[in-house]
């Protein structure tokens, strides 16, 4: 075999190797396009075609269904408002804060706090605009997570209520602890007219001990 033939043979072999490497790397997805386990967490490397694995890296994925379970499982909580928690499968859970943000200029509950464990008797304190009251009161309800009514009562104004400004209020509810772990406290705007356009309410998520 002369030098020219030997050179041509080597050149062809190099071209074939390059084609094989290119095909494996970019068409079939080589090891550089994959999820790599790094210190117990899956790290994206290159452009893997498959979604992030949920098992097999340090520990199996912990299955959680809501924000509370995500926090209890030990996953990091982002101190946003509302707070957020992401599990090791990459699923983001947002804390339920009811409709507090939408009603801040109308009614504010100071006690109990959002998602705070409550017991009977439940003492409720806060402030509401005078328009939220009628005859110095407005309705208050406590429900479990299944929608069962646990208690109903009225919040009483602690001062002059026929004003546009905020008025302090207080209420006490007696109830039997339900089997569900969570529920909602509902503070309704008093609506003597019964007209739907005058209906309004504040929803406060609570926990039961």
Legacy VTK file of the C-alpha trace (Angstrom):
# vtk DataFile Version 3.0
C-alpha trace
ASCII
DATASET POLYDATA
POINTS 209 float
0.000 0.000 0.000
1.544 3.295 -1.100
1.555 6.461 0.970
-1.293 8.011 -0.985
-3.572 5.033 -0.365
-2.591 4.875 3.320
-3.342 8.591 3.760
-6.725 8.202 2.052
-7.604 5.221 4.260
-6.716 7.111 7.452
-8.697 10.149 6.275
-11.776 8.021 5.601
-11.506 6.374 9.042
-11.302 9.804 10.704
-14.371 11.007 8.794
-16.298 7.880 9.807
-15.373 8.349 13.493
-16.427 12.014 13.387
-19.769 11.056 11.811
-20.378 8.399 14.475
-19.547 10.824 17.306
-21.735 13.538 15.772
-24.655 11.152 15.358
-24.356 9.845 18.919
-23.954 13.324 20.424
-26.579 15.345 18.602
-29.048 12.890 17.115
-29.258 10.116 19.647
-28.427 12.188 22.735
-25.176 11.310 24.412
-24.220 11.453 28.071
-23.758 15.233 27.834
-27.491 15.664 27.177
-28.816 14.204 30.379
-29.832 14.783 33.996
-26.844 14.335 36.303
-27.174 13.518 40.005
-25.121 16.073 41.938
-25.145 15.924 45.756
-28.619 14.510 45.949
-30.207 16.786 43.318
-30.836 16.352 39.614
-28.883 18.906 37.553
-29.695 19.624 33.918
-26.698 18.989 31.633
-26.952 19.986 28.007
-30.401 19.591 26.494
-31.888 16.271 27.675
-34.977 15.129 25.806
-36.551 13.525 28.912
-38.069 15.428 31.860
-36.223 15.592 35.182
-36.303 12.205 36.986
-38.160 12.069 40.288
-36.249 9.141 41.817
-32.791 7.646 41.913
-30.768 10.672 43.024
-29.850 10.535 46.682
-33.391 9.880 47.861
-36.737 9.050 46.277
-39.148 11.864 45.539
-41.393 12.720 48.457
-44.969 12.926 47.283
-46.718 16.013 48.652
-50.147 17.381 47.773
-50.210 20.897 49.157
-48.142 23.734 50.633
-48.379 22.449 54.201
-47.135 18.960 53.268
-44.332 20.519 51.225
-43.175 22.532 54.250
-43.522 19.553 56.622
-41.411 17.444 54.243
-38.539 19.879 54.774
-38.424 21.560 51.377
-37.268 25.160 51.143
-39.879 27.893 51.509
-39.608 31.058 49.443
-40.451 34.057 51.624
-42.691 35.674 49.046
-46.266 36.687 49.762
-47.983 34.369 49.618
-45.188 31.950 50.496
-44.187 29.249 48.013
-42.612 25.799 48.411
-41.095 23.603 45.683
-40.745 19.828 46.189
-37.954 17.628 44.804
-40.070 16.794 41.750
-40.042 20.479 40.833
-43.725 21.079 41.671
-44.495 24.508 43.143
-47.080 24.853 45.927
-48.448 28.251 46.980
-49.747 28.967 50.482
-53.489 29.538 50.657
-54.136 33.019 52.063
-57.805 33.213 51.145
-58.799 36.581 49.688
-56.930 38.685 52.239
-55.093 40.814 49.674
-58.280 41.800 47.850
-60.014 42.913 51.082
-57.211 44.775 52.865
-58.907 48.133 52.389
-62.227 46.813 53.770
-61.527 44.371 56.579
-58.447 43.032 58.392
-58.291 40.124 60.860
-55.481 40.402 63.412
-56.345 37.222 65.294
-56.312 34.406 64.316
-53.476 34.747 61.822
-53.616 33.028 58.439
-53.245 29.234 58.679
-52.896 29.436 62.461
-54.078 26.447 64.549
-57.297 27.374 66.349
-59.150 25.887 69.311
-62.504 26.518 70.953
-63.388 29.104 72.097
-62.048 30.951 69.067
-61.611 34.663 69.747
-61.593 36.765 66.585
-60.245 40.323 66.550
-59.706 42.846 63.802
-61.012 45.954 62.144
-63.488 46.680 59.348
-64.889 49.666 57.575
-68.120 51.011 59.057
-69.950 49.946 55.889
-69.195 46.302 56.754
-71.537 46.516 59.784
-75.286 46.857 60.239
-76.588 47.681 63.679
-72.958 47.373 64.865
-72.577 43.677 63.897
-71.831 41.378 60.961
-72.023 37.553 60.553
-69.094 35.211 61.219
-68.895 31.517 60.238
-66.420 28.693 60.775
-66.348 25.760 58.329
-64.187 22.666 57.961
-62.450 21.739 54.685
-65.528 19.729 53.615
-67.781 22.764 53.897
-69.475 21.622 57.108
-70.635 24.496 59.336
-68.910 24.272 62.732
-70.033 27.544 64.272
-71.882 30.738 63.446
-72.055 34.034 65.296
-71.651 37.784 65.006
-68.738 40.185 65.256
-69.497 43.174 67.479
-68.194 46.678 66.785
-66.077 48.058 69.629
-67.005 51.649 68.978
-69.004 53.959 66.724
-69.679 52.030 63.523
-71.612 54.537 61.406
-68.421 55.964 59.914
-66.351 55.349 56.774
-63.142 54.650 58.692
-62.025 51.329 60.227
-63.838 50.129 63.352
-62.423 47.553 65.780
-64.486 44.376 66.221
-64.422 41.186 68.260
-66.250 37.851 68.165
-66.117 34.514 69.992
-67.078 31.173 68.450
-67.589 27.889 70.304
-67.087 24.755 68.201
-66.251 21.059 68.299
-62.959 20.213 66.585
-63.611 18.430 63.261
-61.768 15.468 61.783
-60.356 17.603 58.973
-57.024 19.344 59.534
-58.016 22.650 57.969
-60.963 24.934 57.411
-61.965 28.539 56.808
-63.186 31.423 58.905
-65.653 33.563 56.933
-66.480 37.124 57.916
-69.446 38.378 55.896
-70.394 41.955 55.227
-73.807 42.483 56.778
-76.334 42.707 53.946
-79.819 43.508 55.251
-81.056 44.191 51.706
-80.241 40.661 50.593
-79.144 42.005 47.211
-76.319 39.951 45.644
-74.475 43.094 44.552
-74.101 44.048 48.228
-72.639 40.673 49.238
-68.999 40.531 50.315
-66.859 38.343 52.549
-63.355 37.794 53.868
-62.021 34.208 53.861
-59.333 33.308 56.408
-57.768 29.804 56.129
-57.237 28.143 59.548
-55.908 24.865 60.915
-57.451 22.653 63.603
-55.430 21.078 66.387
LINES 1 210
209 0 1 2 3 4 5 6 7 8 9 10 11 12 13 14 15 16 17 18 19 20 21 22 23 24 25 26 27 28 29 30 31 32 33 34 35 36 37 38 39 40 41 42 43 44 45 46 47 48 49 50 51 52 53 54 55 56 57 58 59 60 61 62 63 64 65 66 67 68 69 70 71 72 73 74 75 76 77 78 79 80 81 82 83 84 85 86 87 88 89 90 91 92 93 94 95 96 97 98 99 100 101 102 103 104 105 106 107 108 109 110 111 112 113 114 115 116 117 118 119 120 121 122 123 124 125 126 127 128 129 130 131 132 133 134 135 136 137 138 139 140 141 142 143 144 145 146 147 148 149 150 151 152 153 154 155 156 157 158 159 160 161 162 163 164 165 166 167 168 169 170 171 172 173 174 175 176 177 178 179 180 181 182 183 184 185 186 187 188 189 190 191 192 193 194 195 196 197 198 199 200 201 202 203 204 205 206 207 208
